[in-house]
């Protein structure tokens, strides 16, 4: 199901944007944006076709279809130790939009938010777009551990939000309930909001348990938002579908009003919501096979890179990206540029632009492709430095 023969390269060259097949010259292998190379589950494809057969694409409820909300709540309750009802779920146009809406709701211009460093650039962008100021809390790039001493020191009167990424992109760290409780205790002591981006929470290896942030304590439940999306686990990024979850119905109602999801100004495509609901209800067998394939790719890539001599890889507990440390003295940008020019393989540099200051000296490699493509891409990268 996930071999090279299962990839439609012509379709990818027409449709896979965001630094991938459709944006690069022929002959370049993209191990870049975190998006699968494989077609979506047949269950999702057939479900979309079945939904539009009667010829109606009418307005749905502005805050989300009941079946979508129920699917997301049930998924979190069964798989992530959540305690959500459908009323705790708001459908949004992608996890990225959810992050921006939360920042806009929590922050006034000049307010401050603490984000992890390194972390995906959308955290910083969301805060700054909302008029807030970013303060960076270091994360150990090898272990993923949060520097709580620094986190405490960053809090003062203008601080309003702590944003975490769990599982962490790009480090692949899954934060334990104990770590999450520590975040909740700090946030509660200073009356801060917490936003937990959990878009990667389906892609977890070695049978680890995952606990959604709001489940770990009463403090965590009270003043927090959770962000979820479908692009990683089900490959439907182009449908732009995600969810914001909040255990406090009154807070989520106010959030919905202030985010304009109470009228036709906002709202999410009903087709996209149906795809998300079908994914969670009918495509789990496909997803489980995909996860098994990804774990094999993770181990395969880790082994190759461990013997490469040019990088020192991490072994991610989650996500389908690796974040190896560069050993040959080049900067992240220099390394990525060399790999592209001399190896015809595209990777993401661990530069401040993409992940923050703490990412320098690393590269990010996506492995959600066939093992054949992954092997070719990694060998090209390694050979480009050894030739």
Secondary structure, DSSP 8 states (H G I E B T S, - for coil): --SGGG--HHHHHHH--SSSGGGS-TT-EE--SS--SS---HHHHHHHHHHHTT-------TT--HHHHHHHHHHHHHHS-----GGGEEEES-HHHHHHHHHHHH--TT-EEEEEES--HHHHHHHHHTT-EEEEEEB-TTT--B-HHHHHHT--TTEEEEEEESS-TTT-----HHHHHHHHHHHHHTT-EEEEE-TTTT-B-TT-----GGGS-HHHHHTEEEEEESHHHH--GGG--EEEE-S-HHHHHHHHHHTTTTSTTS---HHHHHHHHHHHHH-HHHHHHHHHHHHHHHHHHHHHHHTSSSEE----SBSSEE--EE-SS--HHHHHHHHHHHH-EE-EE--HHHH-GGGTTBEEEE--S-HHHHHHHHHHHHHHHH-
